[in-house]
Structure formats: C-alpha cells, structure tokens
Amino acid sequence: MFFNLKSILLSITFWVVFGASIIEWMLENSQRHLVVLFVFFPLLAAFSRFFVSQSRVGVVAFYSTLNNFLFMCWYVFLTSKIGLVDIDATYIFGEFLYFHLGIDRLSATFIFLTNLLFMLAVLLSYYSVQKNCRFYFSLLFFLEFAIIGTFVARDILLFYIFFEIVLLPMLLIIGIWGSRPRRIYAMYKFVLYTLFGSFLMLFAIIYMYLVTGTTNIMVLQMFHFTELESICLWLALFIAFAVKVPMFPFHSWLPEAHVEASTVGSVILAGILLKLGGYGLFRFNISMFNYGLEFFKPMVLTMCVISVLYASLLAIVQIDIKKFVAYSSIAHMNLAIAGMFIDSSLGLIGSVFSMLSHGITSSGLFICVGELYGRYGSRYIGYYGGLSSFMPFFSFFFFIFVIGNMAVPGTSAFVGELFLYMAMSSSNLILAIFMLPQIVLTASYSIWFFNRIIYGNRVLPRNNVTEIPTYDRTLNVTVDFDYREITIMFILMFYLLSFGFFPNVLIQYLIGE
Amino acid sequence: MKVEFISIIPSFGAIVLLTISLIYSFLKGKQCKFSGNIWVYVMLLFSCFIMVSRSSDLNSVGFFQMIVLVFSISTLFFIGFMSNKIVSKNFEYLIIFMFAVTTLLLLVSSRDLFTIFLLIEMHNLCMFALLILHKDKMLAIESSIKYLFLGGFATIFYGFGMVLMYGVTGTLSLIDLKYYLPFLDSNYLISVASTCILLSLFVKMGVAPFHFWVADVYQGAPIFISAYMSTILKFVYLIVVGCMFDVFGNFLPMNFILNLSILSIVVGALAAVTQRNFLRFMAYSGVNNLGYILILFYSAKFETAFALSLLYMIIYVTAVFGLFINFAIVVKNSTVEVNMQNSLDNLIGYSRSNPILAISIAINVFSLIGLPPFAGFFVKYFVIYSISDVSIQYLLGILFVVFQLATFYYLRIIKLVYFDDSNYRIGRHYNEKYIFSVCFLAIFSALMALVFSFYILALLDFFNCIVKIYFL
C-alpha cells in the first residue's frame, strides 16, 4: 500500500502544497509565523481525520506525519542558523495569558524526537488498530499538538495548559486501546498522579503571577524571589516534573501505565512524555530559582541515584517484558536528570543527549516487546526463548536496541552517558561513585533480558502460563517482522547509530556555531 | 414594590394561552394533548419582543431574564423529548412549569425583600407540584415533601430575617437599604437579620451544611426537573444572593461564609465519590461547585466576586445541563427497567452507540474537572487566583486534595462511557429516538465549553459590565 503509484503521487501533492506555502512565507520574511502553523498543523490533522473513510485513514495519517517530520527538519535547520525563533501572538487570550510561542535549539531537539516518534507511531498502528480508527488517529494528532505546544510555549501558563492537555488524549488512548481490565486502574493512577504534580504547579504559577505580574519565562528567569519563595516555588515545580520524569517516590504510575497501554501508547509515553518532565526541569527549575536550586541540589541528586539503582535492580527481576522496559526507562531518565543538576555544561549536553537516545532506544524496545505481545499474546518472559532461530530480523533490531540501552560505544546513548559521567566525575565525585553500579546493572539486566528471549532453547507453551490462547509456535516465516516494521526499526536504528558515530552534529547544534 | 411587570409577559402570556387551550378542549369534550413545541415558539417570540423593548432602561436584569428564558426553553425541549404518557395526560404540568418560570423571571428583577419572599414561596408551591410527576413512586413523594418542608423552613428563616430588618430599619426596599445601611453603625440586629436571610437562600441553593435535602430531592424528581433545579434555579438564587451581598456586605459574617464554602467543597466532593445514581451525583457535584462560588464572595470585593461567580455559574450550568441532556438521551434510547433508570451504569458503552454525543459528554466532563483547554479550567483558575490574592494557604491545601477527588469521580463518567465494562451494562442501546432539538442542545453545551475558553476574557469583561449596570 505504501509504494504504489497512488501514494507516491499523494505525497508529491502534499509536498507541493506545503512546499509552496513554505517558500511563499520565506519570501515574505515572515518565518516566525510558521511556528504557529507548526503547532496547529497536528490539530488540523486531528479534526480532519473524521472526514476520512475508515480504510484510508492510515495512509492519510502517515503522510501527514511524514509531512510534519520533514517540515520539522527544515525548521531545525532554520534554528541552527538563527538560534531562537520567537513569536509573540497575544491576540487570543489577552492580558493574563500571552499566547507566546518560540523555538530554540533545545525545543527543536525535542520536537524532532516528537515528530519522529509520531511518524513511527502512525506506521505502527497501521494495521493493529481495529476499532474506532478515526477516533484513534484524531487522538494521536491531538496528542502531538499538545506535546509540541509544551515544547514551543514561552509562557509558563501556556506551558501549563498544554502540559495538562497532554493528559486528555493519553488517558483515552490508554483506556480504550489497552488490553487488560487493569488499564482502568492504570489510567486513574496516571491521571491523578500527574494532576497531583500539576496542581502544585498551578498554585506556584498563580503565586508567581501575583508576585511578579507576568508569566513570561524570560522575565521570570530574571526576577529575584525571596529565599522562602524560591524554595517553595522550586519545590512545587519540581514535584510536578518529578512525577512526569519519574523520580523515585513518584514513579509508581509508570510501570502500570506503560504495561497497560497499547504499543503505540507506550512508545509515546516513554519516548516523549517522560521528556516533558526533563524539559520542564531544564526550562524552569534550573533557570529560574537560583536559591531554591542550590538548596535542593543534594536532594535531587540523591533521589536520582536512588531511582537509578532501585529501578535497575527492579528491572533485573521482572517477569513481564513490558514492565522491564518501563523500569529501564525510569533508570535512564533519572540518569539524565542527575546530569542536569551538576554545575556543568557538559552535564547538560549529556543530559539532552541521553534523553534523546533514551527516546529512541526505549521506543525501539517497546516496539519490539509490543510486537511479541501482538504475535504471541503473552508478556511473560518465561514463555519466550530461542526466538533467534526463526525471527532473524526481530533479533537483529532487538539486539541493536538492547545495546543502545546498555550504552555500548557506537550508539548515541554511549555519548550521553560518557558526557554525563565525565561531568559527574569532575564536579561531584561521590555522585559518580554511587552512580557507577548503574553501568553494571544496566548491562546485566539488558543482556539477561535479551538472552532469555532470543537465545536458548525454544520453549513449548505450558498450560497455565499465558493469558490469552496463543498460536502454535512452529517455524513460521511470517511471524518475523514485515516490511513496515523493518522500516520503523531501521529509521530508529539509523538515528541511534548516526548520533552515536557522529555526535558532533547534535553537539554543535545544541551549543551553537 | 418595584417590579417590572413587563418582563413576565412572555411566560404569563404562555400561561394564558395554555389555560385557554385547556378550557377549550374541556368544553369540546376531548382531552388536551401536550404538543409542547407550539408554546415554546410562542414564548420565544414574546421573549424576543421583550428583549427589544427593554432597551430604555439600562439594567442588567434583561440579561438575567434572557438566561432564565433560554434555560427554560431548553427545559421545555427536554420535557418534550421525555414526554411520556404521564405528562401528556396531565396538561396542567406545563401550566405549573410556566408559573415557575414566571416567578423566576420576576425574582431576578425584584428589588424588595417582601417581593423576594413572595416569589420564593410561589416557586416552592410550583416545585411541589412539579416534583411529584410520577405520583405512585415513593421517591417522588419523598422528594416533593422534602422540598416543600425544607423550602418552607428556609422561607420561615427568611421571613424572620425580613421582619427583623423591618423592625430595625423601617423599610423593606433593597434600594433604600443599600443607601441607608452604610450610615448605621454595625448594628448586631442587622447582622442577625441579614445572616438569616442569607442562610435561608443558602438552604434553597444547597450549600453545606444545608445540603442534605438536595440529593434526595434530585433523585425523586423527573430528570428534566432535576436539570431545571440544578441549573437555572441555582443561577437565579445566585443572583439573589449576590443582591444580598451587595446590600448587606459589611454586616455579614464573612468568616462564617468562608467556613460554609469550605464545608461545601469538602462535603460535596466526598459525597459524590460514592454515588451510583446519576441524579444524586449531580446534586453533590453541585454542592461542591457552589463552594467554589461562595469562596469568591469572601476573597474578592463585591463587583469582581459577583462577576466571577456569574461567569463560573454560567459555565457550570452549561456543562451540567449538557450532562443531563446526554444522560436523558442515553436512558431514553436504552431498554432499561424503571427502577434502574437513573443509575450511572446506563452510560456504559455509550461511545459505541453514539460516538458524537459521547464526545459531548467527554467535553462537558472535562470542563467540569477543570482540564485545559476547556472553559472550566479558566474559571477554576480565577477561583484559585482570588484565593491566593487573600492568602488563605490552608484552603489551597484543601483545594489541592479536593481537585484530585473531583477529578476521580468525574473521570468515572468518562470511564463508563468510553472504557467499556460491558459486563455491567444494564440495558441495550438502540438508535431510534433522537430528536434534533435535544441533540442540538447536547452538542451546543459541549461547543460552549470549548468556545468560552477562547473568549474567557471577553466574557469576564462582559460580566464586569453586567455587574456595573446592576443597579439596586
């Protein structure tokens, strides 16, 4: 369905239309307004999905996301030249909510990840979504709109609004297309936990607005709060993002939500929504409240270390393959967050790198694991064994993402971890010493996980092991990845390895010049 | 007694016409059937005539009356949709409903304590008859008698306060009181009198700890009367309460009102968690939202507070009315036995039977939760903003917990509609009875929740203007 003439013509038409508008905007020198188009294009896509017939909605969705992705690549190129693209559009909400958008290089990095993962998400759910296809794709695009909105907002109240809009399609995606009855519990936990942090953030925003009279991020970064104010506001914002990241006491929503969501839900949750927490920490907690930051640094670093070690230890003993990937997600994200809170620009770069590569690797792992679940109907790790003998493509790509998880040199995860450990050793040696077991534990759980599934003897199905009756596990060529899934995996692998072998591209983009 | 009689022409005219038709059919010997649509259009025409003719007197009463008319017309559509044999046989039901609407129209324009007293009593009588539609059900009898007794009880307190006020000041006109009271010292008797009046109005609205009647009355009432009570009645009583705050503002015990509002918020949230009946659920969520509105009167000066509370009430009322209409559509279109008709579990699987109306429910519920980008978020933002302005930190802590509790019980509706627990479905849905007017109302309420969020500041300015021209 992809490579026939009709779809090629459709894509050419899309590009002609949008390319023409791009060129026209460039000629008018009004590149700034493209940011608005950028944010709202997925929203338009969301509404238009209802008018497409059920059978063709996948194709149209794919080309929309491809379009968005290529559009975004052009935009990344633009910010590498200019630095910060800013638009101040106060026409909608007026005084108390400036509709103030802007992309700088950090935002563009995460938006790149968002668009990449949504394109792959649409490819993934091409055939696997059976009921309510149009509603599903509409929700997916609405989610994309909300996520890009958070990365693009330059006003803290607007950021908060988008931050909460993210919950809406996510809860519907988890609840409708999840597979077990426990998804309702997971949905409640996810929403209420995130709202727990968000309400604290709302109170902090209102307090800041009362004290300073503005909600603009640039102005708030320069404002000098008293010490008590700084501490309380920092803590409120920190809890909001610590729930999202997630850090140790606030992490228990993540295994539930990741396990119960469908594959695409998990990919987007792990790939992007966790980065929202990291991005928020970067934008608000590090830049805004100096006294609070200094006051709480030891606490944050302790929480990160505990999370990393705890999650890594828990990942070793998991028997549910999705929960395993969820716990490894926690470990990686907390390592990246630890890198943010040491006084080192190398740490910040390593943190961004690590978050980006975590987006790629954990999405890849979730896709692999989700494909297994889709084929065999079981998430129990004892069910699998010796898959390499008849699923070679799957084994290859699974291997690539597992070594990405372990941060083997050659992958972008290695670059991120290298920078992080270099920064930690130079600024806070005790932190580095306590973090070091993470390398061993990551390697151990990744390799053991991989070995149990891919190598070893083939296991016959036992009686009371599976949840759903499964297929017969004979050597069956069509059980392996098909063309579409190989494409998805290849794209992810390409970015993983290219950022690993040529990290300068991203580093120079982030630093500038 | 300053009352604008011209404002009751639409409803009074409708009453006259209906009575004429009743007498006509009686004389002809056949039974008068309820074909509600004609009179609705009659009322619409008369109301348009009234709104045009009110331009001479710059007063915000016209806006309030328009809101009352809009919602009563919506309720008429609702009655028409739900009309079963009982309503058709009892044609006087419509006449009594018109009386109730007339009293509300007069109530928003009354400027006198005695007028308000008479109109509240008249409305009590009308409600007593309206609530008891299904005469042979115990719940209906219970709701009607509870409403009558508790309404009468409230009116007794109102009468006591009114009489005391007359004894102290010698006048009952609110306009005179507003200009006369600032010259008095803080007289204890005036405080007592105004508190009595205000508390009686709180009983009628359903503020905790006077809320115990609300759930039982809503449960026994027919669903359109529940919708009517929880939307337009609350709005009108809010206007009267605002009137009282305007006149007696300095003499009222503000700390006590703060305590009442905190109690409302907490009690409403806690009670709504465990409800399995849709009508009781809406009653308790109404108690919860009334708490937010009352806090505004504590934490801001009168004009801002009144404007914000009107804005909150409009958005709340739109969302709640949409929920009632959606629920009625669900119940009407499913094979459900009468005893389980108001159970929340009827909503199960609605997203499969009618996805568009399921989205309408979802948007209304998200607006009530306070999730951006819907309008409910912005009004809750204003509430939190005004609380932070006066720095009541413990209230912020309470609100923090209550917001999550409220999210849980509103999300349960989303869960029932979308996340199919098909084992517990009570009846089966079928797609037959969709009248355009009711579907339009359901979708319109969802659209309003979306649209209001874009024009929230324009609405705020509008309500500020309304309050400024709200002369007493």
Interface residues (C-beta under 8 A of the other chain):
Chain A: I92 F93 G94 E95 F96 N132 F135 Y160 I161 F162 E164 I165 L167 L168 L171 L172 G175 I176 R183 I184 M187 Y188 V191 L192 L195 F196 F199 L200 L202 F203 I206 Y207 Y209 L210
Chain B: S351 P355 F366 L371 P372 P373 F377 Y381 I384 Y385 S388 D389 L396 F400 F403 Q404 T407 F408 L411 I414 K415 Y418 F419 F454 I456 L457
